[in-house]
């Protein structure tokens, strides 16, 4: 038997009791951590504009966008872009938009701390995010 539960805006008490019930049966519970078009759209629209550009460019460029392609000028910095990508992933868990354990949809690529050579989106997510960005509404 497969049971899918979706609860929009649960009360704190209800959420605690449901999570406790699920914890009692954790060995039999499978959490859906798949990026759907709806989850991808929510993630994308929750990002600030600069981080949206990273996700959009990576999705449209077969999963990779170089830092040079993202800079508005030769001397422009990409400092601070990665933080928003992680922050929204964490916020989605807190807000109940998706479960904990979701694969980060995009990651900074680079030679080391502070330096970013580009951003990579896993190949299996590019079409999901491309469709979400191109065909999404904010009706959630």
C-alpha positions as CSV (number, residue, x, y, z in Angstrom):
1,X,0.0,0.0,0.0
2,X,1.2,3.5,-0.8
3,X,-0.1,6.5,1.0
4,X,0.7,10.1,0.0
5,X,0.1,12.9,2.4
6,X,0.0,16.5,1.6
7,X,-0.9,19.0,4.3
8,X,-1.2,22.7,3.4
9,X,-0.4,25.0,6.3
10,X,-0.7,22.5,9.1
11,X,-1.2,23.7,12.7
12,X,1.8,23.3,14.9
13,X,0.1,20.7,17.0
14,X,-1.0,18.7,14.0
15,X,2.4,18.8,12.4
16,X,4.1,17.6,15.7
17,X,1.7,14.7,16.1
18,X,2.0,13.6,12.5
19,X,5.8,13.8,12.6
20,X,5.8,11.8,15.8
21,X,3.6,9.1,14.2
22,X,5.9,8.9,11.2
23,X,8.9,8.7,13.4
24,X,7.4,5.7,15.2
25,X,7.2,4.0,11.8
26,X,10.4,5.5,10.3
27,X,11.6,2.1,9.0
28,X,8.5,1.8,6.8
29,X,8.3,5.5,5.7
30,X,9.8,6.5,2.4
31,X,10.2,10.3,1.9
32,X,9.7,11.7,-1.6
33,X,12.8,13.9,-2.2
34,X,12.2,14.2,-5.9
35,X,12.4,17.6,-7.5
36,X,9.0,18.1,-9.2
37,X,8.1,21.0,-11.5
38,X,6.1,22.6,-8.6
39,X,9.0,22.3,-6.1
40,X,11.5,23.6,-8.6
41,X,9.2,26.6,-9.4
42,X,8.8,27.4,-5.7
43,X,12.5,27.2,-5.2
44,X,13.2,29.4,-8.1
45,X,10.7,32.1,-7.3
46,X,11.8,32.3,-3.6
47,X,15.4,33.1,-4.7
48,X,16.7,36.7,-5.0
49,X,17.1,37.9,-8.6
50,X,20.9,37.3,-8.8
51,X,20.5,33.7,-7.6
52,X,17.5,33.2,-10.0
53,X,19.8,34.1,-12.8
54,X,22.3,31.4,-11.8
55,X,19.6,28.7,-11.7
56,X,18.0,29.8,-15.0
57,X,21.3,30.0,-16.9
58,X,22.4,26.6,-15.6
59,X,19.1,25.0,-16.5
60,X,19.2,26.5,-20.0
61,X,22.9,25.7,-20.6
62,X,22.7,22.0,-20.1
63,X,23.6,22.1,-16.4
64,X,26.6,24.4,-16.2
65,X,27.1,28.2,-16.3
66,X,30.5,29.6,-15.9
67,X,31.3,32.5,-13.6
68,X,32.4,34.6,-16.5
69,X,29.0,34.2,-18.2
70,X,27.3,35.5,-15.0
71,X,29.4,38.6,-14.5
72,X,28.0,41.9,-15.6
73,X,31.6,43.2,-16.1
74,X,35.1,41.8,-16.0
75,X,35.7,43.0,-12.5
76,X,32.3,42.0,-11.0
77,X,32.3,39.7,-8.1
78,X,30.0,36.7,-7.6
79,X,30.5,36.9,-3.8
80,X,27.3,36.0,-1.9
81,X,25.5,34.2,-4.7
82,X,25.9,30.7,-3.2
83,X,24.4,31.6,0.2
84,X,21.0,32.3,-1.2
85,X,20.9,29.0,-3.0
86,X,21.4,27.1,0.2
87,X,19.3,29.4,2.3
88,X,16.2,28.8,0.1
89,X,16.8,25.0,0.2
90,X,16.8,25.2,4.0
91,X,13.8,27.5,4.1
92,X,11.8,25.1,2.0
93,X,12.3,22.4,4.6
94,X,11.2,24.8,7.5
95,X,8.2,26.0,5.5
96,X,7.1,22.5,4.5
97,X,7.6,23.1,0.8
98,X,9.6,19.9,0.5
99,X,11.1,17.3,2.9
100,X,14.6,17.4,4.5
101,X,17.1,15.5,2.4
102,X,16.4,17.2,-1.0
103,X,19.3,17.2,-3.3
104,X,20.7,20.7,-3.8
105,X,19.6,21.6,-7.3
106,X,22.8,23.6,-8.0
107,X,26.2,23.9,-6.6
108,X,29.1,26.2,-6.9
109,X,32.1,24.8,-8.7
110,X,35.6,26.2,-8.1
111,X,39.2,25.8,-7.2
112,X,38.7,26.5,-3.5
113,X,37.2,28.6,-0.8
114,X,35.8,31.8,-2.0
115,X,36.6,31.3,-5.7
116,X,33.8,30.2,-8.0
117,X,34.5,29.0,-11.5
118,X,30.8,28.4,-12.2
119,X,27.7,26.6,-11.1
120,X,26.5,23.0,-11.9
121,X,23.0,21.6,-11.9
122,X,22.8,17.8,-12.1
123,X,21.9,16.6,-15.5
124,X,18.7,14.8,-14.3
125,X,17.4,18.2,-12.9
126,X,17.9,20.5,-15.9
127,X,14.7,19.7,-17.7
128,X,12.6,19.8,-14.5
129,X,14.0,23.3,-13.7
130,X,13.8,24.5,-17.2
131,X,10.1,23.6,-17.4
132,X,9.5,25.1,-14.0
133,X,11.1,28.4,-14.9
134,X,9.5,28.7,-18.3
135,X,6.0,27.5,-17.4
136,X,5.5,28.4,-13.7
137,X,2.9,30.4,-11.9
138,X,2.9,31.3,-8.2
139,X,-0.4,29.7,-7.4
140,X,0.7,27.8,-4.3
